[in-house]
Amino acid sequence: MGQSRRAMLTAVASLTVAGGTGLVAGCTGEPAAPAAPDPVTTALTSLLKAEQALLAGYDSAIGGHSSLADQLAGVRADHAAHVKALAALLARRDPDPDPSPSPSGQHGSVTPDGSLAGGSSSSARQTLAGLEKQQTTAAVAGCLIAADAEAALLASLAAAEASHLEVLT
């Protein structure tokens, strides 16, 4: 019985000393470094923003070139579905996302250069094809860092983006 009490007192004393040391070490007066952003969430956020930009690009091209409406309607619908899928995936990962924008230059930094309504329909298709190539590359890069279910969605998006090139070229 004496050893049990002694062992318990030693354990409590050890925890108290260790806890006190941790408290002293934590009171340096320096702010804690912010946690690094999750690279997958950053990639997904960038991909979502790029999909939104592509969707706007298709809307602009279709609005400015009625001759492209039939050809691009299905691709535009795919991008609308991509936006919904990525938004749902991000909501599952982080139900309370940070409203601040993600760093630029990450995966999926696709933004149409101005309106695609001006110029020729051929020029609009070429611009969209370039944006699709960028988004394909970004989705593939996202696959390489994502977990299984997320990687499967990103692979599906990459395949869709690549197939869109066939429609545009």
Salt bridges, closest charged atoms under 4 A:
ASP38 OD2 - ARG93 NH2 2.06
GLU51 OE1 - HIS79 ND1 2.49
GLU51 OE1 - HIS82 ND1 3.25
ASP59 OD1 - ARG76 NE 2.51
ASP78 OD2 - HIS164 NE2 2.87
GLU132 OE2 - HIS79 NE2 2.65
GLU132 OE2 - HIS164 ND1 3.24
GLU150 OE2 - ARG93 NH1 2.47
GLU161 OE1 - HIS79 NE2 3.50
GLU161 OE2 - HIS82 ND1 3.33
GLU161 OE1 - HIS164 ND1 3.38
